[in-house]
Amino acid sequence: MKTKLLLPVILLFSIFLTACSGGNTNNASGNNGSKAKTDDVIKMVWYPNESGENLKASRDEIGRLISEATGKKVEHQLTTDYAIAIETLVNNKADLAFTGAQSYVEANKRNKAVQPIAVKTGESGTLDDAKYHSWLAVNVDKQDKFKENGKFSLDTLANTKFSFVSNSSTSGFKVPSQNIIAHFSKQQKYANLTQEDLMQGGPLFSQVLFGNSHQGSAVNLLSGKADVAAFCDTCVKDYVEVSKGEANKVGSVYRVKDGAAEPFNTVVDKEFTLMSVTPVLNEPFVANKDSLGQEDFDKIQALFTSDDFANNEKIFAPEGSGKTALYAKKGKERLVAVEDKWYDPIRELSK
């Protein structure tokens, strides 16, 4: 008797919950539990690398320009974790993001509505040299431990403490891990080495750390927590300077600048040298087109690829100006529209 009385109550309660949730369990792309819809606020999520106080002026300027172009309020969402940023974008909780190539590929795989808006060119002003660099670095006073016959060798990475950025980072994990696996898998002992192995440590590394940002990975190295660290050139450009050699050359030495901001303020004057340098496709600005809408996507793409945007020194700091901005400008750098297929080489790294 009690069971018969409860059934109608449970049924009514279920109907009530369904009504409150809109009765929808799939988004426009079928990838999560909430239907995307546009509104009067554009939410822009930033990775840990770009969430620091040193880039606030660039973030604010970009937000101001987007607001002018669309007539909508822009809200910045700062993060301390790559995964949070990706989840926010994929699950329709953010409209725009500035991501790494690997993170974009991951987000697009889970939600096809996530598409690139624009990417920074190289000095030529074209996509031909639209690349930055993935580094493996070691402390200067320990560099001889990583050499064989006077040259840096990946063989010396075995049994070391290694720092990655995040397993969603292109230059801070995907690219270096692929290079390391390609090298060590030729040896019988490591024939079955996988990216999961590298994330966990054994059988190659004695310990694996994650910096959660490129800056964090670099500081893991300079503070002595790691013997070797993976991070990229563009994310540490405001904190370090070349003290010996040429930029992005194996064997060149970088020094942490006087007055460097957090987290480098604890390792000022420390030096590291590059044992490996690999070019990587530039990071895109991306949008969730379902939550942003095609009209605003087009307006923002036109803004980002305009001459005024490329000449804005709060976003592109001219070389030698002493200014800090999202991008450094040495030549004709600007943003240009890019399609999803441009990132196919990054997809190939996961196959």
C-alpha positions in Angstrom: 0.0 0.0 0.0 2.8 2.4 0.9 4.5 1.5 -2.4 1.4 2.3 -4.4 1.1 5.7 -2.8 4.8 6.6 -3.4 4.9 5.8 -7.1 2.7 8.8 -8.2 4.7 11.1 -5.9 8.0 10.0 -7.4 6.6 10.3 -10.9 5.4 13.9 -10.3 8.8 14.8 -8.8 10.6 13.4 -11.8 8.4 15.4 -14.2 9.1 18.6 -12.1 12.9 18.0 -12.3 12.6 17.5 -16.1 10.7 20.6 -16.6 13.2 22.7 -14.5 16.1 21.3 -16.5 14.4 22.0 -19.9 14.1 18.3 -20.5 17.2 18.3 -22.6 20.2 16.0 -22.1 22.2 16.8 -25.2 23.7 20.0 -26.6 23.7 21.0 -30.2 26.8 18.8 -30.8 25.7 15.9 -28.6 28.6 16.2 -26.3 27.4 17.3 -22.9 24.2 17.7 -20.8 23.3 21.3 -21.4 22.0 23.0 -24.5 24.1 25.9 -25.6 22.5 29.3 -26.2 23.8 32.8 -26.8 23.2 35.6 -24.4 24.4 39.2 -23.7 27.6 38.2 -22.0 30.7 36.8 -23.7 32.7 34.7 -21.3 36.4 34.3 -22.1 38.5 31.7 -20.4 42.3 32.0 -20.0 44.9 29.3 -19.3 47.2 29.6 -16.3 50.0 30.8 -18.5 48.0 33.9 -19.5 46.1 34.4 -16.2 48.9 36.3 -14.4 48.9 39.9 -13.4 51.6 40.7 -16.0 49.1 40.1 -18.8 46.2 41.9 -17.3 46.5 44.9 -19.6 46.4 42.6 -22.7 43.4 40.7 -21.4 41.5 43.9 -20.5 42.3 45.5 -23.9 41.1 42.4 -25.8 38.0 42.3 -23.7 37.3 46.0 -24.3 37.7 45.6 -28.1 35.4 42.5 -28.2 32.8 44.5 -26.2 33.0 47.4 -28.7 32.7 45.0 -31.7 29.8 43.0 -30.4 28.0 45.4 -28.0 28.1 42.8 -25.3 29.8 42.6 -21.9 32.9 40.5 -21.7 33.8 38.5 -18.6 37.2 37.0 -18.1 37.6 33.6 -16.4 41.1 33.1 -15.1 42.2 29.5 -14.3 44.9 27.6 -12.5 44.4 24.4 -14.4 44.4 23.4 -18.1 41.6 20.8 -17.6 39.3 23.4 -16.1 39.7 25.7 -19.0 39.0 22.9 -21.5 35.9 21.6 -19.6 34.5 25.1 -19.4 34.8 25.6 -23.2 33.5 22.1 -24.1 30.5 22.3 -21.8 29.2 25.6 -23.1 30.3 27.5 -19.9 32.6 29.8 -21.9 32.4 31.3 -25.4 36.0 32.2 -26.2 39.5 30.9 -25.1 43.2 31.3 -25.9 44.5 27.7 -26.0 47.4 25.6 -27.0 47.2 23.5 -30.2 46.8 20.2 -28.4 44.1 21.6 -26.1 42.2 22.9 -29.1 42.4 19.5 -30.7 41.1 17.8 -27.5 38.3 20.3 -27.1 37.2 20.0 -30.8 37.2 16.2 -30.6 34.7 16.4 -27.7 32.6 19.3 -29.1 32.7 20.1 -32.8 31.3 23.5 -32.1 34.7 24.5 -30.7 36.5 26.1 -33.7 39.6 28.3 -34.2 39.0 32.0 -34.8 42.6 33.2 -35.5 46.2 32.4 -34.9 49.3 34.6 -34.7 51.6 34.5 -37.8 55.3 34.5 -37.7 57.5 37.5 -38.4 56.7 37.1 -42.1 53.1 38.0 -41.5 52.0 34.6 -42.8 51.3 31.1 -41.5 54.5 29.8 -43.1 56.5 30.6 -39.9 53.6 30.6 -37.4 55.5 28.6 -34.8 56.9 28.8 -31.3 59.3 26.4 -29.6 59.0 23.5 -27.1 62.1 23.3 -24.9 63.8 20.7 -22.8 65.9 22.6 -20.3 68.4 21.8 -17.6 70.2 23.9 -15.0 73.5 25.3 -16.3 75.6 23.9 -13.4 74.2 20.4 -14.1 74.4 20.4 -17.9 77.4 18.1 -18.3 75.3 15.3 -16.8 73.1 15.5 -19.9 75.8 15.3 -22.5 77.6 12.4 -24.2 80.8 13.1 -26.1 80.2 16.8 -25.5 76.7 16.9 -27.0 73.3 16.9 -25.3 71.7 13.4 -25.5 68.2 12.3 -24.7 69.7 9.0 -23.4 70.7 10.9 -20.3 67.0 11.5 -19.4 66.7 8.0 -17.9 66.2 7.9 -14.1 65.9 11.7 -13.8 63.2 13.9 -12.1 61.2 15.4 -15.0 58.8 18.3 -15.1 56.0 18.6 -17.7 53.4 21.4 -17.8 50.1 19.5 -18.2 49.1 16.5 -20.1 46.9 18.9 -22.2 49.8 21.1 -23.1 51.2 20.9 -26.7 54.7 22.1 -26.1 54.8 21.2 -22.4 53.8 17.6 -22.8 52.5 16.3 -26.2 55.5 17.3 -28.3 58.3 16.5 -25.8 56.7 13.2 -24.9 56.4 12.1 -28.5 60.1 13.0 -29.1 61.2 11.1 -26.0 59.1 8.0 -26.9 60.4 8.1 -30.5 64.0 8.1 -29.1 63.7 5.5 -26.3 61.4 3.1 -28.1 64.3 2.0 -30.3 65.8 0.4 -27.2 64.4 -3.0 -26.2 64.0 -2.0 -22.6 61.7 0.8 -23.6 60.1 -0.7 -26.7 56.6 -0.4 -25.3 57.0 3.0 -23.7 53.7 5.1 -23.8 52.7 8.7 -22.9 50.8 7.2 -19.9 54.2 5.8 -18.7 55.8 9.2 -18.9 52.9 10.8 -17.0 53.4 8.3 -14.1 57.2 8.2 -14.0 58.4 4.7 -14.5 59.9 2.9 -16.3 61.9 5.9 -17.7 61.8 8.7 -15.1 62.5 8.4 -11.4 59.8 11.1 -10.7 57.4 13.2 -12.8 56.1 16.6 -11.8 53.5 18.8 -13.4 54.0 22.6 -13.2 50.3 23.3 -14.3 51.7 26.2 -16.3 54.9 26.7 -18.4 56.1 29.1 -15.8 55.5 26.5 -13.1 57.4 23.9 -15.0 60.4 26.2 -15.4 60.4 27.1 -11.7 60.3 23.4 -10.9 63.6 23.1 -12.7 65.2 26.3 -11.4 64.3 25.6 -7.8 65.9 22.1 -7.9 62.6 20.1 -7.8 63.3 18.7 -11.3 66.4 17.8 -13.2 64.9 18.5 -16.6 61.8 20.5 -17.5 59.6 20.9 -20.6 58.2 24.4 -21.3 57.9 26.8 -24.2 59.7 30.0 -25.2 56.7 32.4 -25.5 55.3 31.7 -22.1 58.5 32.6 -20.2 59.7 35.4 -22.5 58.8 38.1 -20.0 60.8 36.5 -17.2 64.0 35.4 -18.8 66.7 36.7 -21.2 69.4 35.1 -23.3 72.7 35.4 -21.5 74.8 33.2 -23.8 74.2 32.1 -27.4 71.1 32.7 -29.6 67.4 32.4 -28.9 66.0 29.0 -29.4 69.3 27.3 -30.1 70.5 24.1 -28.3 73.2 25.0 -25.8 72.1 28.6 -25.4 71.8 29.9 -21.8 68.9 31.9 -20.4 68.9 33.9 -17.1 66.0 34.9 -15.0 65.7 38.7 -15.2 66.2 41.1 -12.2 62.8 42.0 -10.8 61.0 39.1 -12.5 57.4 38.7 -11.4 55.9 35.6 -9.7 56.6 32.8 -9.8 60.2 33.6 -11.0 60.8 36.1 -8.2 62.1 33.3 -6.0 64.7 32.2 -8.7 66.1 35.5 -9.9 69.6 35.2 -11.6 69.2 31.5 -11.9 70.3 30.1 -15.3 69.2 27.2 -17.5 70.4 25.9 -20.8 68.5 24.3 -23.7 69.2 20.6 -24.5 66.3 20.3 -27.0 64.3 22.8 -29.2 61.3 21.7 -31.3 59.1 24.1 -33.4 55.4 23.9 -32.6 52.3 25.3 -34.4 51.1 28.6 -32.8 48.3 28.8 -30.3 44.8 29.7 -31.5 42.0 31.9 -30.2 39.0 29.6 -30.3 35.3 29.9 -29.9 32.4 27.6 -29.0 30.2 28.6 -31.9 27.1 27.2 -30.3 27.3 29.4 -27.3 28.8 32.4 -29.0 26.8 32.4 -32.2 27.9 32.8 -35.8 27.2 36.6 -35.9 29.5 37.3 -33.0 32.1 34.8 -34.2 32.3 36.8 -37.5 32.6 40.1 -35.7 35.3 38.9 -33.4 37.2 37.3 -36.3 37.1 40.5 -38.2 38.4 42.4 -35.1 41.2 40.0 -34.4 42.5 40.0 -38.0 42.3 43.7 -38.4 45.3 46.1 -38.8 44.3 48.0 -35.8 44.4 44.9 -33.6 47.9 44.0 -35.0 49.1 47.5 -34.3 47.8 47.7 -30.7 50.8 47.8 -28.5 48.8 46.6 -25.5 48.4 43.3 -27.3 51.5 43.2 -29.6 54.5 44.7 -27.7 57.2 46.0 -30.1 60.6 44.5 -29.7 62.8 46.7 -27.6 59.9 48.7 -26.2 60.2 47.2 -22.7 56.5 46.6 -22.7 54.8 43.4 -21.6 51.9 42.1 -23.7 50.3 38.8 -24.9 52.5 38.8 -28.0 55.9 40.2 -28.8 56.3 41.8 -32.2 59.6 41.6 -34.1 58.3 41.9 -37.7 54.9 41.7 -39.4 53.2 39.5 -36.8 49.4 39.7 -36.7 46.4 37.4 -36.3 45.0 35.6 -39.4 42.0 33.4 -39.8 42.7 29.7 -39.6 40.6 26.6 -40.2 40.4 23.4 -38.2 42.4 21.3 -40.6 45.5 23.5 -40.0 45.9 21.6 -36.8 45.9 18.2 -38.3 49.7 17.8 -37.7 48.9 18.0 -34.0 46.2 15.4 -34.3 48.8 13.1 -35.9 50.9 13.2 -32.7 48.1 11.3 -30.9 47.8 8.5 -33.4 
